[in-house]
Amino acid sequence: VIGHGPGCSDQFPVGTRVTSIPIRLVDGGAGGARIIGQHPDAKGSFGELVVVAEVIARPVSADVHCDAAALVDAFAVGEFYVRSA
């Protein structure tokens, strides 16, 4: 976390490492969601930094490497399809 946007509760102090599913909420979720990198209003899937909603952010433990944290969504998709097989 490098900063907080409007309406954030500061649940995650600056410096906290977080991960998130790659979506951008529209109007706090009331207007739906856009998949980051898949929608013109949600660019940035390969950015070094990305804006995520506090409500869907999850803290990353200090013992988890950044590379592993970056793959949370990919691992979740893989697990879903393995369990569904």
PLY file of the C-alpha trace (Angstrom):
ply
format ascii 1.0
element vertex 85
property float x
property float y
property float z
element edge 84
property int vertex1
property int vertex2
end_header
0.00 0.00 0.00
1.47 3.32 -1.04
-1.57 5.48 -0.27
-5.28 5.58 0.36
-8.02 6.83 -1.93
-11.26 8.58 -1.03
-13.53 6.57 1.24
-10.86 4.17 2.50
-10.86 3.22 6.16
-7.05 2.92 6.23
-7.50 -0.74 7.21
-4.11 -1.40 5.63
-1.37 1.01 6.75
1.00 2.41 4.14
3.71 -0.19 3.59
1.39 -3.19 3.97
1.70 -5.75 1.17
-1.69 -6.78 -0.18
-3.07 -8.91 -2.98
-6.45 -8.86 -4.65
-8.49 -10.49 -7.34
-7.93 -8.46 -10.51
-11.16 -6.49 -10.63
-12.03 -2.82 -10.36
-15.32 -2.19 -8.58
-17.62 0.40 -10.15
-19.37 2.70 -7.65
-18.21 0.55 -4.74
-19.58 -2.56 -6.41
-23.10 -1.18 -6.97
-22.25 -0.63 -10.64
-20.64 -4.04 -11.06
-17.00 -4.86 -11.63
-14.51 -4.67 -14.47
-11.75 -7.23 -14.91
-8.44 -5.37 -14.89
-6.81 -5.69 -18.28
-9.99 -6.98 -19.92
-12.08 -3.80 -19.98
-11.29 -0.34 -21.40
-12.21 1.26 -18.05
-9.88 -1.05 -16.11
-6.47 -0.83 -17.72
-3.26 -1.85 -16.00
-3.05 -5.62 -15.77
0.71 -5.53 -16.26
1.39 -2.39 -14.23
3.91 -2.35 -11.42
1.27 -0.69 -9.25
-2.50 -1.05 -9.45
-5.47 0.50 -7.67
-7.59 -2.07 -5.83
-10.66 -1.72 -3.65
-9.94 -2.00 0.05
-12.90 -4.37 0.48
-11.32 -7.05 -1.76
-7.68 -6.53 -0.75
-6.06 -9.17 1.44
-2.82 -8.77 3.41
0.22 -10.77 2.33
2.22 -12.43 5.10
5.87 -11.41 5.41
6.99 -15.00 4.70
5.26 -15.06 1.29
7.50 -14.01 -1.62
6.18 -11.22 -3.89
6.23 -13.58 -6.89
3.89 -16.00 -5.11
1.59 -13.21 -3.95
1.31 -11.96 -7.53
-0.01 -15.36 -8.61
-2.88 -15.62 -6.12
-5.58 -15.18 -8.77
-3.95 -17.60 -11.20
-3.64 -20.22 -8.45
-7.28 -19.69 -7.43
-8.48 -20.18 -11.01
-6.38 -23.33 -11.33
-7.68 -24.72 -8.03
-11.27 -24.04 -9.08
-10.91 -26.00 -12.31
-9.03 -28.88 -10.66
-11.78 -29.21 -8.05
-14.42 -28.97 -10.79
-12.86 -31.76 -12.88
0 1
1 2
2 3
3 4
4 5
5 6
6 7
7 8
8 9
9 10
10 11
11 12
12 13
13 14
14 15
15 16
16 17
17 18
18 19
19 20
20 21
21 22
22 23
23 24
24 25
25 26
26 27
27 28
28 29
29 30
30 31
31 32
32 33
33 34
34 35
35 36
36 37
37 38
38 39
39 40
40 41
41 42
42 43
43 44
44 45
45 46
46 47
47 48
48 49
49 50
50 51
51 52
52 53
53 54
54 55
55 56
56 57
57 58
58 59
59 60
60 61
61 62
62 63
63 64
64 65
65 66
66 67
67 68
68 69
69 70
70 71
71 72
72 73
73 74
74 75
75 76
76 77
77 78
78 79
79 80
80 81
81 82
82 83
83 84
